[in-house]
Amino acid sequence: MGTTIAMFVIAAREGNKAKKFYESLFNWKITDVGPLLQISGAGLSGHILKWPHKDHPTHVSVYVNVDNIQECLVNVEEMGGTVILPEMAVPTGGSIAQFVDPDGIIVGIHRSDKRKEDQRKDTRALNHIGFFEIAAREGHRSQRFYETIFNWKITDDGPVMSISEEDAGLNGHLFNWTQEEQPYLTLYINVENISASLETVTQLGGKVIIPETGIPDGGSFAQFLDLDGNAIGIYSGR
């Protein structure tokens, strides 16, 4: 099993408020299955997690498939990360764990009891997750961290470092974050009309933090904060 992204999680203080927000914004179908809300229609298996932990903030996270969680967690600590959730079994089979990377970004790892066929969806479809982004204080430190933990090949292209879909299962970027706000991990969802989406974000109680901005190689993107302060990206035209 490769170290590819298996699923994503949005941690929220109030799950039902987050459910209404994301269903209205992206037309995702979100089903309450107890401690988790299961997301369908995002192009990648996802959950809204009712987040009770006061010591760690709400966040957006990805879960990466690994063959051996214990070995991965040892590598995490050797590379300067911190384990916050040791390996635990999940009802659907397999197990999960969580760690904090050197920038304080929460990342999950996942081991399945079953090897699944590749069910990768067209990430260009509307309301599907198209790529992920890691904003780090020291890009090359994070490059070494993620290359070691997940065996991703990360290419320095200048202002951003590229993480290939072939390695991670989803295209990604890593870059130096110079703003006062905390470093973050976020996902970018493909939308038909960024201006209309941002208007909906505001109407639902979210906050636009990066207005629609052109991308040099075509298209545009924007970012907003959801009701829990989680940064989410949207993009169009790529």
C-alpha positions as CSV (number, residue, x, y, z in Angstrom):
1,M,0.0,0.0,0.0
2,G,1.4,3.4,-1.0
3,T,1.5,6.4,1.2
4,T,-1.4,8.2,-0.6
5,I,-4.1,10.3,0.9
6,A,-7.0,8.1,1.8
7,M,-9.5,10.6,3.2
8,F,-10.0,14.0,4.7
9,V,-11.4,15.4,7.9
10,I,-12.9,18.7,8.9
11,A,-12.9,19.2,12.7
12,A,-15.8,21.3,14.0
13,R,-17.1,22.3,17.4
14,E,-20.7,21.9,16.3
15,G,-21.2,19.2,13.7
16,N,-24.7,20.1,12.6
17,K,-23.7,23.7,11.9
18,A,-20.8,22.6,9.8
19,K,-23.0,20.1,8.0
20,K,-25.5,22.8,7.0
21,F,-22.6,25.1,5.9
22,Y,-20.9,22.6,3.6
23,E,-24.1,21.1,2.2
24,S,-25.3,24.6,1.3
25,L,-21.9,25.7,-0.1
26,F,-20.7,22.6,-2.1
27,N,-23.9,20.6,-2.4
28,W,-22.2,17.7,-0.6
29,K,-24.3,15.0,1.0
30,I,-23.4,14.7,4.6
31,T,-24.8,11.9,6.8
32,D,-24.7,11.7,10.6
33,V,-23.2,8.4,11.6
34,G,-22.5,9.1,15.3
35,P,-19.3,10.8,16.3
36,L,-18.6,11.5,12.6
37,L,-20.6,13.1,9.8
38,Q,-19.8,11.3,6.6
39,I,-19.3,13.4,3.4
40,S,-20.2,12.1,0.0
41,G,-19.8,14.0,-3.3
42,A,-16.4,15.6,-2.6
43,G,-14.3,13.3,-4.9
44,L,-12.5,11.9,-1.8
45,S,-13.9,10.1,1.2
46,G,-14.4,12.6,4.0
47,H,-15.8,13.3,7.4
48,I,-16.8,16.1,9.7
49,L,-15.5,15.3,13.1
50,K,-17.2,16.7,16.2
51,W,-14.1,18.0,17.8
52,P,-14.1,17.9,21.6
53,H,-10.4,18.5,22.3
54,K,-9.8,21.9,23.8
55,D,-6.0,21.4,23.8
56,H,-5.9,21.3,20.0
57,P,-7.7,23.7,17.6
58,T,-10.3,22.8,15.0
59,H,-8.6,22.1,11.7
60,V,-8.6,20.5,8.2
61,S,-6.6,17.4,7.9
62,V,-5.8,14.6,5.5
63,Y,-5.3,10.9,6.4
64,V,-2.5,9.2,4.6
65,N,-2.4,5.4,4.0
66,V,0.6,3.7,5.6
67,D,1.7,0.1,5.9
68,N,2.8,0.3,9.5
69,I,1.5,3.0,11.8
70,Q,3.9,2.3,14.7
71,E,6.9,2.7,12.4
72,C,5.5,5.8,11.0
73,L,5.0,7.4,14.4
74,V,8.6,6.5,15.4
75,N,9.7,8.4,12.3
76,V,7.5,11.3,13.2
77,E,9.1,11.8,16.6
78,E,12.6,11.3,15.2
79,M,11.9,14.1,12.7
80,G,10.6,16.5,15.3
81,G,6.8,15.9,15.2
82,T,4.6,15.0,18.1
83,V,2.1,12.1,18.4
84,I,-1.3,13.3,19.7
85,L,-3.4,10.2,19.0
86,P,-1.7,6.8,19.3
87,E,-2.8,4.0,17.1
88,M,-6.4,3.1,17.7
89,A,-8.8,0.7,15.9
90,V,-11.7,2.1,14.0
91,P,-15.1,0.3,13.6
92,T,-14.9,0.1,9.9
93,G,-11.6,-1.9,10.1
94,G,-8.0,-1.0,10.3
95,S,-6.6,1.7,12.6
96,I,-5.7,5.4,12.6
97,A,-3.4,7.8,14.5
98,Q,-2.6,11.5,14.5
99,F,0.5,13.6,14.8
100,V,1.5,17.3,14.8
101,D,4.2,18.2,12.4
102,P,7.0,20.7,13.3
103,D,4.7,23.6,12.4
104,G,1.8,22.4,14.6
105,I,-0.2,21.1,11.6
106,I,-2.4,18.1,12.5
107,V,-2.1,15.1,10.1
108,G,-3.7,11.7,10.3
109,I,-2.4,8.3,9.2
110,H,-4.5,5.3,8.3
111,R,-4.0,1.6,7.9
112,S,-6.7,-0.5,6.3
113,D,-7.3,-4.2,6.8
114,K,-8.2,-4.4,3.2
115,R,-6.5,-3.4,0.0
116,K,-8.9,-1.3,-2.0
117,E,-8.9,-0.8,-5.7
118,D,-7.9,2.7,-6.9
119,Q,-11.2,4.7,-6.8
120,R,-9.6,8.0,-7.7
121,K,-12.2,10.4,-9.1
122,D,-11.8,13.2,-11.6
123,T,-10.5,16.0,-9.4
124,R,-11.6,18.5,-12.0
125,A,-15.3,17.8,-11.4
126,L,-17.3,20.6,-9.7
127,N,-17.4,20.5,-5.9
128,H,-14.6,17.9,-5.9
129,I,-11.4,18.3,-4.0
130,G,-8.7,19.2,-6.6
131,F,-5.5,19.6,-4.6
132,F,-4.1,20.3,-1.1
133,E,-1.8,22.9,0.3
134,I,0.6,23.0,3.3
135,A,1.8,26.4,4.5
136,A,5.0,26.0,6.5
137,R,7.3,28.3,8.4
138,E,10.4,26.7,6.9
139,G,9.6,25.0,3.6
140,H,12.7,23.0,3.2
141,R,12.3,21.6,6.8
142,S,8.8,20.5,6.0
143,Q,10.0,19.1,2.7
144,R,12.5,16.8,4.5
145,F,9.8,15.9,7.1
146,Y,7.2,14.8,4.6
147,E,9.6,13.1,2.2
148,T,10.9,11.1,5.2
149,I,7.5,10.2,6.7
150,F,5.6,9.4,3.5
151,N,8.3,8.9,0.9
152,W,6.8,11.7,-1.2
153,K,9.0,13.3,-3.8
154,I,8.7,17.1,-3.3
155,T,10.0,19.3,-6.1
156,D,11.2,22.9,-5.4
157,D,9.7,25.0,-8.2
158,G,10.5,28.4,-6.7
159,P,7.7,30.0,-4.6
160,V,6.0,26.7,-4.1
161,M,7.2,23.1,-3.8
162,S,5.1,20.5,-5.8
163,I,3.8,17.2,-4.4
164,S,2.8,14.9,-7.2
165,E,-0.5,13.1,-7.5
166,E,1.5,10.0,-8.3
167,D,3.1,10.0,-4.9
168,A,0.4,11.5,-2.7
169,G,-2.8,10.4,-4.6
170,L,-3.7,14.1,-4.9
171,N,-1.7,17.0,-6.3
172,G,-0.3,19.2,-3.5
173,H,1.8,22.3,-2.8
174,L,4.1,23.2,0.0
175,F,5.3,26.7,0.5
176,N,6.9,29.2,3.0
177,W,4.2,30.9,5.1
178,T,5.3,34.4,6.1
179,Q,2.0,35.8,7.5
180,E,1.3,36.2,11.2
181,E,-1.5,33.7,11.1
182,Q,-0.7,30.1,12.0
183,P,0.7,27.7,9.4
184,Y,-2.0,25.4,8.0
185,L,-3.0,22.5,5.8
186,T,-6.0,23.1,3.6
187,L,-7.9,21.6,0.6
188,Y,-9.0,23.3,-2.6
189,I,-12.4,22.5,-4.0
190,N,-13.3,23.1,-7.7
191,V,-16.3,25.5,-8.1
192,E,-18.1,26.9,-11.1
193,N,-18.2,30.5,-10.0
194,I,-15.8,31.8,-7.3
195,S,-17.6,35.1,-6.8
196,A,-20.9,33.3,-6.2
197,S,-19.3,30.8,-3.9
198,L,-17.7,33.6,-1.8
199,E,-21.1,35.4,-1.6
200,T,-22.6,32.2,-0.2
201,V,-19.8,31.8,2.3
202,T,-20.5,35.3,3.7
203,Q,-24.2,34.7,3.8
204,L,-23.7,31.4,5.7
205,G,-21.5,33.2,8.3
206,G,-18.0,32.4,6.9
207,K,-15.3,35.0,6.2
208,V,-13.4,35.6,3.0
209,I,-9.6,35.8,3.7
210,I,-8.2,35.8,0.2
211,P,-10.5,37.3,-2.5
212,E,-10.5,35.8,-6.0
213,T,-7.0,35.9,-7.3
214,G,-5.6,35.0,-10.7
215,I,-3.3,32.0,-11.1
216,P,-0.3,32.5,-13.5
217,D,-1.0,29.3,-15.4
218,G,-4.7,30.0,-15.7
219,G,-7.8,30.1,-13.6
220,S,-8.2,31.7,-10.2
221,F,-8.5,30.8,-6.5
222,A,-9.7,32.2,-3.2
223,Q,-9.7,31.2,0.5
224,F,-12.3,31.5,3.3
225,L,-12.7,30.6,6.9
226,D,-15.6,28.4,7.8
227,L,-17.7,28.7,11.0
228,D,-14.9,27.1,13.1
229,G,-12.1,29.2,11.6
230,N,-10.8,26.4,9.3
231,A,-9.2,27.7,6.1
232,I,-10.6,26.3,3.0
233,G,-9.6,27.0,-0.6
234,I,-11.7,27.1,-3.8
235,Y,-10.5,27.4,-7.4
236,S,-11.9,27.6,-10.9
237,G,-10.8,27.5,-14.5
238,R,-8.0,25.0,-14.2
